[in-house]
Amino acid sequence: MNCQDVVDSYIKYLGDSFTCEEKEDGFIVYTPFIGLDGDPVSFYIREIAPGKLLLTDMGETLFYLEMFGIDVSRGRNKEHFLRILSAYGISEVGGELLLKTNPEKLAQDMNTFILALQAAMHLEFRKTPAKPMDFHKKAHLYCEANQIPHRYQWEIKAKGRHIIDLVSIDEKVLVQALGTTLETPNQIKRYTEVKLFPFLELKLLDREEYKVALYDESVPWDEDSLTLIESYPDEIIKWSERKKLAEVLSP
């Protein structure tokens, strides 16, 4: 092996690992680089005028930081954040990180944008460990960041009154977000039973609402809990598949 072999091997890995998905208004790029949340670093490319392109993270980076209680609008966090924007020549508008480019500079600016997103994510390390955010709030903030219309912690009436984590605006789709820091199987099973009881009640009443379970697959769900998750909802979405929420909650 020589230096050129090393370079060629890495370039081949990058080429094989990048994926690009065409959308109506541009492209979404999934990179081989992994963020601190375990998901691939991804961004959108939009043509905003002939020969002019815009790279945007669609608000995902600041949403991620918000989940960890990182406020970049004030104090030392703001100083570090503004330094990152300046160093990489990117801007922030309405919570989105943006970089304008053109087809000739696209490859170079994609690399710069990826580095900027990773640098911003690393602001998480400035956070003192605190109580983990409730999973249903995490799901709510994700929907807000991605402008997915929904009602949050909405009360519905069946035999009794129940709080549903996410509800479509027309109230025809109900989403219960299942994620917990509980550890023992008995605790996890009880938590699952309580969260899904409204779905069971609606099912017994032959109600027509579409029932969805959004669950955090990082939780060590026991077999009984997984059986419950699979039994009562009409659809199951893993947190790693959360982009499906946009379609599910749309009227």
Disulfide bonds with the S-S distance in Angstrom:
none
